[in-house]
Amino acid sequence: ETGVTQTPRHLVMGMTNKKSLKCEQHLGHNAMYWYKQSAKKPLELMFVYSLEERVENNSVPSRFSPECPNSSHLFLHLHTLQPEDSALYLCASSPHRDHSYEQYFGPGTRLTVT
Amino acid sequence: QQQVKQSPQSLIVQKGGIPIINCAYENTAFDYFPWYQQFPGKGPALLIAIRPDVSEKKEGRFTISFNKSAKQFSLHIMDSQPGDSATYFCAASNTGAGSYQLTFGKGTKLSVIP
């Protein structure tokens, strides 16, 4: 395993629900990332946190709300999602933001929005 | 200019064959080119990476060839095995700018037939 865990692994939610995805890294890294992976599209970077401070928000809709309470934990809060938000959501970490190329990924959460 | 174009989208080879996956980029500021391997149900894992000051890097059965003038790089898998069946992603990063972004290709699904 990579040292990055994600829960839940699968999630089905309706468009009016509120849910949260959790990521935890056991590598002592200082930077954490959320990605969206859709079929036949490149991985899309959603958010980057460095030492618990958000440093990047790639124009992600406000229905996705990240939270980083400490350098080991990262959450993605979801509300009023759309069916097109169904995808694999991947969390990653790196030693620090200047070593973004050394990213270690978790197994992902498969999200289905009905 | 941030795109990384990857081909082919899918590839089927016999065991022992040498699959080749190609990537091309436009941004000449990119200076780090990793390849990630993703098995079903897992997140991407860093496989091998190269910087543009070398034309080739080999790690075990995996080799990256890099052509700086053509802005292209490729992954070769020698003596491919069924266990190599996975999706492979190329990526690129501009590490000098303190960037924390990896720009990914769309991925190549490799199937190695016994």
Interface residues (C-beta under 8 A of the other chain):
Chain A: T2 V4 A31 Y33 K40 K41 P42 L43 L45 V48 S50 V55 E56 L90 C91 A92 S94 R97 D98 S100 Y101 E102 Q103 Y104 F105 G106 P107 G108
Chain B: V4 Q9 Y32 P34 Y36 G41 K42 G43 P44 A45 L46 A49 F89 A91 S93 T95 G98 S99 Y100 Q101 L102 T103 F104 G105 K106 G107
